[in-house]
Amino acid sequence: MEKVKQLIDKLYKIRSLAIDEYKYLIENISEEAMSYAKEKAIKLREFYYGKEVFIRGLIEISNICKNDCYYCGIRKSNKLCSRYRLTKEDILECCKEGYALGFRTFVLQGGEDPYFDDRRLTDIIKEIKALYPECAVTLSLGERTKESYKALKQAGADRYLLRHETADSNHYSKLHPINLNLKNRVQCLIDLKALGFQTGCGFMVGSPFQTSETLAKDLKFIEEFKPDMCGIGPFIAHKDTPFASYENGSVKLTLYLLSLIRIIHPKVLLPATTALGTLNDNGRENGILSGANVIMPNLSPKEVRKKYMLYDNKKSDGDEAAESLEEIKKRIKKIGYTISVSRGDVRKDI
C-alpha cells in the first residue's frame, strides 16, 4: 500500500505517471487505495467546482445505427431491437419540458443514424439555441467528418461527447468490426477539440479483453489529451450481442478510476453514469463521492426510453428520469452536495 500512496501522491503533484505506474495502481486496488484516491479527488473537485453537481437533460434521439459494435444493444445486426427515431418536434418538446424542470444543458445522444445529416441536425440545434439561448447543447452522435463537426459547431453546438472506448488499437479491434479503427476515433476527438468544442472522451470499465495494461493506456490517453469531459462506466452485457455471456464490469474499479481521473485532470467534467446507477442503487451517489460532478437524468419521451438499450436492464425511469429531479436533488443533498441550475461549463478561469 505504501507504493500505491506514493504513486497517488506523485500523480496529485505532477498530474502524470508512466503507463507501468498506472498499471500498478490498477492492479493493486484495495479499499485503502480507493479511500486514499477518493480523498485526493474530492479535495481537487471541491477546489474547482465546490459542492455543485451539474445536471444534463439526456435526449436519446434515435436507436438506429449504421455500425455493428460487438458490445452494443442497438448495433445494426440486432434484429430484435425495436427501432425509433425522434422528430424535430419531439426533441423540442423534450427541451421544453427539461427547461421547465430546470435543465440548462441538453444532451442529444443517438446511434450513428444517417437520417440525422448536417442539414437536419443544424436546423434542430439552431432552433434549440434560439428558444433557449442561455442553454448548452451537447451532442453524442458518433464519428463524423471534420466538415460535419464544423457545421454543427457553427449552428451553436457547445459540447461533443465521443468515447474513445479504449486507447489500445488491438483491444479496439476486438470490440469493433473491421471498418472501425482507433486512429479515426482519435482523429475525430482531435478535430472536435480544434474546432472549439468542449470535448469528451471515455471508456467502459471491464469491457471484454480489457487488461490492466489497456486501462493504464486509457489513463495515459486522458492525461495527454486533457478532455473537458470524460464518461466512464462499467461494461454491462446485452443479451442480443456477441458479448452476451461476458461478465459485467466492476463498480468498485469504476469508482477508483473516477478518483484517479479527477486527480489526473482536476478540471474535468466527470459524470456519475447511468451504467453505474444500473449496477448499484447508490451508484450515482458513490460516483459523486469518488470525484464525479455531473449526472444526466433521462429527458427522452417515456415511450422510447426502454428502446434505447445499449446494455441490459438500463435504468431510464425512477431516479434516472428527469421528471424525478426533486428526488434526485434530495438524494444529492443527503450526501452533502447541491444540484446546480447553471450550464455547468468546464472551468477555464483557474
C-alpha positions in Angstrom: 0.0 0.0 0.0 2.9 2.3 0.6 3.9 2.3 -3.1 0.3 3.0 -4.1 0.2 6.0 -1.8 3.5 7.2 -3.2 2.2 6.9 -6.8 -1.1 8.7 -5.9 0.9 11.5 -4.2 3.1 11.8 -7.3 0.1 11.9 -9.5 -1.5 14.6 -7.3 1.6 16.6 -7.5 2.6 16.4 -11.2 -0.6 15.0 -12.9 1.4 12.4 -14.8 2.5 8.8 -14.4 4.2 6.3 -16.7 1.9 3.6 -18.1 3.6 1.0 -15.8 2.8 3.2 -12.8 -0.9 3.5 -13.8 -0.9 -0.3 -14.3 0.5 -0.8 -10.8 -2.3 1.4 -9.3 -4.9 -0.6 -11.1 -3.5 -4.0 -10.2 -3.2 -3.0 -6.5 -6.7 -1.7 -6.0 -7.9 -2.1 -2.4 -10.3 -0.4 0.0 -7.4 1.6 1.4 -6.2 2.6 -2.1 -9.8 3.7 -3.1 -10.2 5.7 0.1 -6.8 7.4 -0.4 -7.5 8.3 -4.0 -11.0 9.4 -3.2 -9.8 11.8 -0.5 -7.4 13.4 -3.0 -10.0 13.5 -5.8 -12.6 15.2 -3.5 -10.1 17.9 -2.5 -9.5 18.8 -6.1 -13.1 18.6 -7.3 -14.2 20.9 -4.4 -11.4 23.3 -5.2 -12.6 23.8 -8.8 -16.3 23.1 -8.5 -17.2 23.3 -4.8 -20.2 21.2 -3.8 -22.1 21.7 -7.0 -23.3 18.8 -9.2 -24.2 19.7 -12.7 -27.3 18.2 -14.4 -27.7 17.4 -18.1 -31.0 16.5 -19.7 -30.4 13.4 -21.8 -32.4 13.1 -25.0 -31.9 9.8 -26.9 -32.9 10.9 -30.4 -32.5 7.6 -32.3 -31.6 4.0 -31.7 -30.9 3.4 -35.4 -27.2 2.8 -36.0 -25.2 2.0 -39.1 -22.5 0.5 -37.0 -22.1 -3.1 -35.6 -20.0 -2.6 -32.4 -20.0 -6.0 -30.7 -20.9 -4.7 -27.2 -23.9 -2.5 -28.2 -27.5 -3.4 -28.0 -28.5 -1.0 -30.8 -25.9 -2.5 -33.2 -27.1 -2.8 -36.8 -27.2 -6.6 -36.7 -29.6 -6.7 -33.7 -32.9 -7.7 -35.4 -34.6 -7.9 -32.0 -34.1 -4.2 -31.3 -37.4 -2.1 -31.7 -36.2 0.9 -33.6 -37.3 4.5 -33.3 -36.3 8.0 -34.3 -37.5 11.2 -32.7 -38.8 14.1 -34.9 -37.6 17.6 -34.5 -40.9 18.4 -32.8 -40.3 15.5 -30.3 -36.8 16.8 -29.5 -38.0 20.4 -29.0 -40.8 19.1 -26.7 -38.2 17.3 -24.6 -36.2 20.6 -24.4 -39.4 22.5 -23.4 -40.1 20.0 -20.6 -36.5 20.0 -19.5 -36.2 23.7 -19.4 -39.3 24.0 -17.2 -37.7 21.4 -14.8 -34.5 23.5 -14.6 -32.2 21.9 -17.1 -29.7 24.2 -18.8 -27.9 21.7 -20.8 -29.5 19.3 -23.3 -27.6 16.2 -24.5 -28.7 14.9 -27.9 -27.4 11.3 -28.0 -28.0 8.6 -30.5 -26.7 5.9 -32.8 -25.0 6.8 -36.0 -28.3 7.3 -37.8 -27.7 8.6 -41.4 -31.1 10.4 -41.2 -29.6 13.0 -38.9 -27.4 14.6 -41.6 -25.9 18.1 -41.2 -28.9 19.8 -42.6 -31.4 18.3 -40.2 -29.1 18.5 -37.2 -28.1 22.1 -37.7 -31.7 23.0 -38.1 -32.5 21.4 -34.7 -29.5 22.9 -33.0 -30.3 26.4 -34.2 -33.9 26.1 -33.1 -32.9 24.9 -29.6 -30.4 27.8 -29.3 -33.0 30.3 -30.5 -35.5 29.1 -27.9 -33.1 28.7 -25.1 -30.0 30.9 -25.8 -28.7 30.5 -22.2 -28.6 26.7 -22.5 -25.8 24.5 -23.7 -26.3 21.9 -26.4 -24.1 18.7 -26.1 -24.0 16.2 -28.9 -23.1 12.5 -28.7 -23.7 11.2 -32.2 -20.5 9.3 -33.0 -17.9 9.7 -35.7 -18.5 12.3 -38.4 -16.2 14.3 -40.8 -14.4 17.4 -39.6 -16.6 19.4 -42.0 -19.7 18.0 -40.4 -18.4 18.8 -36.9 -17.7 22.3 -38.1 -21.2 22.8 -39.4 -22.6 21.6 -36.0 -20.4 24.0 -34.1 -21.4 26.9 -36.3 -25.0 26.1 -35.7 -24.5 26.6 -32.0 -23.5 23.2 -30.5 -21.3 23.7 -27.5 -20.0 20.2 -26.5 -19.4 16.8 -28.1 -19.1 13.5 -26.3 -17.2 10.7 -28.2 -15.9 7.9 -26.0 -12.6 6.7 -27.3 -13.6 3.2 -25.9 -10.0 2.0 -25.5 -6.6 3.6 -26.2 -5.2 0.3 -27.3 -5.7 -0.4 -31.0 -5.6 -4.2 -30.7 -8.2 -4.1 -28.0 -10.3 -1.7 -30.1 -10.3 -4.2 -33.0 -11.7 -6.8 -30.6 -14.7 -4.6 -29.7 -15.5 -3.3 -33.2 -15.9 -4.6 -36.7 -13.1 -4.1 -39.2 -14.4 -0.9 -40.7 -13.9 1.0 -37.4 -10.5 1.8 -36.0 -8.9 3.7 -33.1 -6.9 6.0 -35.4 -10.1 7.5 -36.9 -11.7 7.7 -33.5 -8.9 9.7 -32.0 -8.7 11.9 -35.1 -12.4 12.8 -34.5 -11.6 13.8 -31.0 -8.6 15.9 -32.2 -10.9 17.6 -34.8 -13.6 18.4 -32.2 -11.1 20.0 -29.9 -9.6 22.0 -32.7 -13.0 23.3 -33.7 -13.6 24.7 -30.2 -16.0 22.1 -28.8 -15.8 21.2 -25.1 -14.8 17.7 -25.9 -15.4 14.5 -24.0 -13.8 11.0 -24.3 -14.2 7.9 -22.2 -14.3 4.2 -21.9 -16.1 1.1 -20.5 -14.6 -0.4 -17.3 -14.4 -4.2 -17.7 -15.1 -4.5 -21.4 -14.2 -7.9 -22.9 -10.5 -8.4 -23.4 -9.6 -5.4 -21.3 -6.5 -5.7 -19.1 -4.7 -3.6 -16.6 -2.3 -2.6 -19.4 -5.2 -1.4 -21.7 -6.7 0.5 -18.7 -3.3 2.1 -18.0 -3.2 3.3 -21.6 -6.7 4.8 -21.2 -5.5 6.8 -18.2 -2.4 7.9 -20.1 -4.5 9.0 -23.1 -6.7 11.1 -20.7 -3.6 12.6 -19.2 -2.3 13.6 -22.6 -5.5 14.6 -24.4 -6.9 16.6 -21.4 -10.6 16.2 -22.3 -13.1 18.7 -21.0 -15.4 15.8 -20.2 -14.8 12.1 -19.5 -17.5 9.5 -19.4 -16.7 6.1 -17.9 -19.0 3.4 -16.6 -18.9 -0.3 -16.0 -19.4 -2.6 -19.0 -22.8 -4.2 -18.9 -23.6 -7.1 -21.3 -26.6 -7.0 -23.7 -28.3 -10.4 -24.3 -28.6 -9.8 -28.1 -24.9 -9.1 -28.8 -21.8 -11.3 -29.3 -20.7 -10.4 -25.8 -23.9 -11.6 -24.1 -22.1 -14.1 -21.9 -19.4 -11.8 -20.7 -19.3 -10.6 -17.0 -20.3 -7.1 -16.2 -17.6 -4.6 -15.2 -16.7 -3.8 -11.6 -18.4 -0.9 -9.8 -15.5 -0.8 -7.3 -12.9 -0.4 -10.1 -15.1 2.2 -11.8 -15.2 4.3 -8.6 -11.5 4.0 -8.2 -10.8 5.1 -11.8 -13.2 8.1 -11.3 -11.0 9.2 -8.5 -7.8 8.7 -10.5 -9.2 10.6 -13.5 -10.1 13.5 -11.2 -6.5 13.6 -9.9 -5.1 13.4 -13.4 -7.2 16.2 -14.8 -8.8 18.2 -11.9 -11.0 20.5 -14.0 -12.6 17.6 -16.0 -16.4 17.4 -16.1 -16.9 13.8 -14.8 -20.3 12.1 -14.9 -21.6 9.5 -12.5 -23.1 7.5 -15.3 -26.4 5.6 -15.8 -24.4 2.3 -16.0 -23.1 2.9 -12.5 -26.6 3.5 -11.3 -27.8 0.4 -13.1 -25.4 -1.9 -11.3 -25.7 -0.3 -7.9 -28.7 1.5 -6.4 -26.4 4.1 -4.9 -24.0 4.1 -7.8 -24.6 7.7 -8.7 -24.1 9.0 -5.2 -20.9 6.8 -4.8 -19.7 8.3 -8.1 -20.1 11.8 -6.8 -18.4 10.8 -3.6 -15.5 9.4 -5.7 -14.9 12.7 -7.6 -17.6 12.9 -10.3 -19.6 16.1 -10.6 -22.2 15.5 -13.4 -25.4 13.5 -13.6 -27.5 13.1 -16.8 -31.2 12.2 -16.0 -33.3 11.0 -18.9 -35.4 13.5 -20.7 -36.4 11.2 -23.6 -40.1 10.6 -24.2 -41.2 7.8 -21.8 -42.4 5.6 -24.7 -39.0 5.2 -26.2 -36.7 5.0 -23.1 -36.9 1.2 -22.9 -35.9 1.0 -26.6 -32.6 2.8 -26.2 -31.0 -0.3 -24.6 -27.2 -0.1 -25.1 -27.0 -2.8 -22.4 -29.4 -5.0 -20.5 -31.6 -3.5 -17.7 -30.5 0.1 -18.4 -32.2 2.4 -15.9 -34.3 5.1 -17.5 -37.1 5.7 -15.1 -37.3 6.2 -11.3 -34.4 8.3 -10.1 -32.7 8.1 -13.5 -35.7 10.1 -15.0 -35.6 13.8 -15.4 -39.1 14.2 -14.1 -37.8 12.8 -10.8 -35.5 15.8 -10.4 -36.8 16.7 -6.9 -36.0 13.2 -5.7 -32.6 13.5 -7.3 -31.9 16.8 -5.5 -32.9 15.2 -2.2 -30.5 12.3 -2.7 -27.6 14.5 -3.7 -28.3 16.8 -0.8 -28.2 13.8 1.5 -24.6 13.2 0.7 -23.7 16.9 1.2 -23.9 18.2 -2.4 -26.3 20.5 -4.3 -27.7 20.4 -7.8 -26.6 23.4 -9.9 -29.0 25.1 -12.3 -26.2 26.6 -14.3 -25.0 25.3 -17.7 -22.1 23.8 -15.9 -19.2 24.6 -18.2 -15.7 23.3 -17.7 -13.6 25.7 -15.6 -11.1 27.6 -17.8 -10.5 30.6 -15.4 -8.3 28.9 -12.7 
